[in-house]
Amino acid sequence: MSQTQYLKMLEKEIQKINRKIDFKILQGETYWKEAQDHKLLLRKVRYHTRRGFISRLINLFFRTNIYA
C-alpha cells in the first residue's frame, strides 16, 4: 500500500468516526471512545505528512509573497 493510499484510507476512517460522533451528539450520548480514535487517526495523518526541518526552512526563505 502506498503512502497516498494509506492517507486516503485514514481520511475515510476519520470521516466515518466524525459521522458517529455527530450522531452521538444529536442523540445526547457520550462519544469519548470515538474521540480517542479520532485523535489517534489524526496523529497518524500528521506523522505521515510532516515535513522535515530543511523542507520548512527552504519554504520559509523561498516562498513568494502573493499579496505583494
C-alpha positions as CSV (number, residue, x, y, z in Angstrom):
1,M,0.0,0.0,0.0
2,S,1.4,3.3,-1.0
3,Q,1.5,6.3,1.4
4,T,-1.1,8.1,-0.6
5,Q,-3.4,5.1,-0.4
6,Y,-2.8,4.8,3.3
7,L,-3.6,8.5,3.8
8,K,-6.8,8.2,1.9
9,M,-7.8,5.2,4.0
10,L,-7.1,7.2,7.2
11,E,-9.2,10.1,5.8
12,K,-12.1,7.7,5.2
13,E,-11.8,6.3,8.7
14,I,-11.7,9.8,10.1
15,Q,-14.9,10.7,8.2
16,K,-16.6,7.6,9.5
17,I,-15.7,8.4,13.1
18,N,-16.9,12.0,12.5
19,R,-20.3,10.7,11.4
20,K,-20.5,8.5,14.5
21,I,-19.6,11.4,16.8
22,D,-22.1,13.7,15.1
23,F,-24.9,11.1,15.5
24,K,-24.0,10.5,19.2
25,I,-24.0,14.3,19.8
26,L,-27.5,14.5,18.3
27,Q,-28.6,11.6,20.4
28,G,-27.1,13.1,23.6
29,E,-24.8,10.2,24.1
30,T,-21.1,10.2,25.2
31,Y,-18.5,9.8,22.4
32,W,-15.3,9.5,24.4
33,K,-14.2,6.3,22.7
34,E,-14.8,7.8,19.2
35,A,-12.9,11.0,20.2
36,Q,-9.9,8.9,21.2
37,D,-10.0,7.0,17.9
38,H,-10.3,10.3,16.0
39,K,-7.3,11.7,17.9
40,L,-5.2,8.6,17.1
41,L,-6.0,8.8,13.4
42,L,-5.2,12.5,13.2
43,R,-1.9,11.7,14.9
44,K,-1.1,9.1,12.2
45,V,-2.0,11.5,9.4
46,R,0.2,14.2,10.9
47,Y,3.1,11.7,11.3
48,H,2.9,10.7,7.7
49,T,2.5,14.2,6.3
50,R,5.1,16.0,8.4
51,R,7.8,17.8,6.7
52,G,11.4,17.9,7.8
53,F,13.3,20.9,9.1
54,I,15.2,21.5,5.9
55,S,11.9,21.5,3.9
56,R,10.3,24.0,6.2
57,L,13.5,26.2,6.1
58,I,13.5,26.2,2.3
59,N,9.9,27.1,2.1
60,L,10.4,29.9,4.6
61,F,13.2,31.5,2.5
62,F,11.9,30.9,-1.0
63,R,8.2,31.3,-0.7
64,T,6.8,34.1,-2.8
65,N,4.5,36.7,-1.4
66,I,1.3,36.5,-3.4
67,Y,0.0,39.7,-1.8
68,A,2.9,41.9,-2.7
